[in-house]
Amino acid sequence: MVFDAHLDLAMNAMEWNRDLTQPIDQIREREATLTDKPDRGRGTVCFPEMRRGSIGLCVATQIARYVKPGNPRPGWHSPAQAWAHTQAQLAWYRAMEDAGELVRIADAKSLRDQLERLQQPATRTGTSQGPPGLRPKTDSGPAIGYVLSLEGADSLATLHHLELAYAQGLRAVGPAHYGPGTYAQGTDATGGIGARGRELLAEMERLGIILDVTHLCDESFWEAVDVFYGPMWASHSNCRALVPHHRQLSDEQLKFLIGRGAVIGTALDAWMLVPGWIRAQSTPASTGLRLDHVINHIDHVCQLAGNANHAGIGSDLDGGFGREQTPGDLETIADLAQLERLLAARGYREEDVRQILHGNFLRFLTKAWSD
Ligand SMILES: [Zn+2]
């Protein structure tokens, strides 16, 4: 079984207009003439492929950026619009629960139940009954468990919104994404978390929401971990020692996270795997990028830790890119299963391979949700 700690499933459904219940060939075919997104016709993620790769659990995001005047990035012009967009994404997750495609994982019991379901012989077993018309017509495998997370917190206009979101099932928050934010500064930005950030983190800690440190710029990272004592992970972050860019985590940051019991999910975005990748120019073939490069980042985390207890997968495979920007020997997300063989080839013991593929994130969640 593979636990994928970072997918933007609802973003793909609601912005890329992808019906993730369909086979990958059909999704690609319907996009063959579209040019509005860079990865059209080359997506790698859909539910059938996730099941084929035994990805029985994932962390799935709500993501909607709010941009203040003067911020050139694309995004909503008010937090209220961004919030409404996250609610549309939530409505899609609920629809997928009703269809038996997904099952929400938000506490220790739902996690245990999902692990039990995954052990059973293949039947579609969404917990929600849903309206009859929405139930699946065919048995195509077990519902995929998803932990709801928020990538970039600016859609939370007030702390009350965080409480509302928690009630809706939100269990992890990355305070910032790309650029400047209300609660923290993200990738390509600089600066600290300020009073708003400290308030958000205190409320997250009170509610038991996991802090996702991925995308925090260095200054915001160190300020956040200084004031937050709840569980923290890096859902999709690679190693700066291998790919020098501030989007990646430095050894100092990795060692700190390891000390805090964090798990670091390695991402499969090409530019984060090999140094010198030039967007829209480099290709998997021109750089020789293979799944083996993913193992380099996992191995770096394990070497820093001195064990295999802190590395995991946070593939980000549907994060706005497709096969043009992934390892050349990856056809779809189902190929995450190949990491098992590649880790073994690198000398990892069976037990350690299991920890990396799913065990570390499962242990993390079990502990985070134990009280
Ligand atoms: Zn991201």
Boltz pocket constraint, residues with backbone or C-beta under 6 A from the ligand:
constraints:
  - pocket:
      binder: B
      contacts: [[A, 151], [A, 215], [A, 236], [A, 316], [A, 319]]
      max_distance: 6.0
